[in-house]
Amino acid sequence: VGGRLTVDGVISANGKDGGPYTSASSGGSVFLKTHRLCASAGKVTATGGVPSDPGRGGCGGGGRVAIYYGEDETDAAFHENVTAKGGYYTGKAADDAYQGHDGSVYWHPIKGLMLLLR
């Protein structure tokens, strides 16, 4: 975004939950680049999904979130709402062997000119 990006809703790349006899999918990726980042009540997530039966499939791992910004005009609550958590099954058969690992969240301040090559 060339000017200001305001996040007051939800930006998500969450994995899908698994069905019978299938594992859940991992979170995807979110890449944001803006000169001014403004947010207070918004969320950015790349969370792994949860299987319907962890005995027959595992949780998905967390995805990746990268935010490149020039000026940060957000509050602390927004930073806590940017997540890439692994799926976590909480049913009675919950076992750490079936839980998804967290992904990564990367905050990068832009100083001066930044070129993005693809």
Disulfide bonds with the S-S distance in Angstrom:
none
